[in-house]
Amino acid sequence: MYAIFKEEALALAQTVYADHVRFEQGEWGEADLHAHRQRQLRKILQYVCEHSAFYRDHLGKPSQAAVSQAEDIDITQMPFTTKEDLRAHGWDMVSAPLSDAWVYYETTGTTGKATPCPRSEIDSIHNNTPLILHYERILKQHGDQHVVGIMGPTEVHSTGDTFEDVMRSIGFPVVKMWPRSPVMGYSRAAELIEDLQITTLVCTPAVAIGLAKHFLAQGRDPKDTCVQVLMTLGELSTPQLLRNIGAAWGGHVYNCMYASQEASIMAVAQSDNKLYTVPLNNLYELIDPDTGAVMDVPLDHRDHVGELVVTHLYQGQKPLIRYRTGDMLRVRRQPDQTWQVTPVGRVRDRLMLNDCPVSAYDIEAALLEHLPGCLDYHIVIEAQHGRDGIAVVVANHAPAQLRFNTDLAANHMAEVLGVPVRISEGDTEGITATSAMVSWKAARIHDRRAPDDHERTVALAISANRGD
């Protein structure tokens, strides 16, 4: 709505929408996309060097000279931006005054100093447009009328505003209902789902699980509600976990985006329930997380694994240049120049089991492969006599309906990961509900081979304060 009253914003929205429609229809060739990215990259580098105190110093005169002289800019010759930079430099990162923004967010500060994340209409137009295009197709596969319940990772996260704008643009009403808020709670959220006949939930996997557990604890079946679609976001999501969430709700589950409060939308779900990058908005690189070397991602239909680096191509409040996301992704280049991406865990969440590297994604997928219906689990890693082993507690929240074959699941997990595995049924720790607020590893894994780190301590404190 706001763009209607601002001619420049309205003109930008129409141009961005038309560009994305043309891209989706295959009208952008490889040369067109390259020219667009070079043009936007030149503009964004000039913009941040002029307006951001951090980038004026960080990129330095050689980089600024290269921007003005080179025919094609080689972004790989410029320095990375890191999360530590964001925390250390705060407002010096920002390229526009707060008076130019329409909303202010910041990171939660649970794993380090909170960093400012203001958004302008320019940011929202560029990021929300691809969501509008793809989510309309997804939801209309499941009916023409939807009521959407929005439950972001926290009350102050951008999810609420973003999805309100997106769903309103598509034509669906929204209900903002944060069940972890003391004002709302799970009981009232469950009542709203039933009273308003909500058909679509937008939430983290942990919240979808928490709501399902609440219904089951009350003797009610989530499948008896009107919920048809769950759009999950904000934390690690394997197909096995999404399968189990969908089975609990009797609905279709989409891992609907890959994004962060700092870097905004980096990949969007399409109708095939896979995530694809947004090449009109961002320049993407894949790097070796240990050396920083750029990895080639050819069109060879193979997965390439590395840390994602992103550069914004639009002049919003806080464009980031060569930002190291800290996330490990499996990437596969597509003929239309997008990347199909699968987030597999954070760089710092990588684990070694008996000297072999494993990702968060590998662990969860292996555990749940033969545990259909399992919604909650907690893993302990221990070393005995120089060898690593895993003990898992899995929760059965519908014992009358589900029977877990824990022996089959343990054997499969042991074969995939190469370590002995024990799985038992029981109560999981309340810490498992904190994943989107801290990290998947802090919430799901207690690695007893090392002292508790800061993130596990934070997750335990959040769990204790919530009374779990």
CORKA-V7902 format. One record per helix or strand. SS is the DSSP state (A for helix, B for strand). FROM is the first residue (numbers start at 1). LEN is the number of residues. If there is no record, write none. Layout:
# CORKA-V7902
SS&FROM&LEN ; SS&FROM&LEN
This chain:
# CORKA-V7902
A&2&4 ; A&7&18 ; A&30&22 ; A&53&17 ; A&75&3 ; B&81&1 ; A&83&11 ; A&98&3 ; B&103&4 ; B&116&4 ; A&121&20 ; B&147&5 ; A&159&12 ; B&173&4 ; A&185&11 ; B&200&4 ; A&205&13 ; A&222&3 ; B&229&4 ; A&239&11 ; B&252&4 ; B&257&4 ; B&264&6 ; B&275&3 ; B&282&6 ; B&294&2 ; B&304&9 ; B&323&11 ; B&339&8 ; A&347&3 ; B&351&3 ; B&356&3 ; A&360&9 ; B&376&9 ; B&387&9 ; A&406&12 ; B&420&6 ; A&430&5 ; A&440&5 ; B&445&3 ; A&454&13
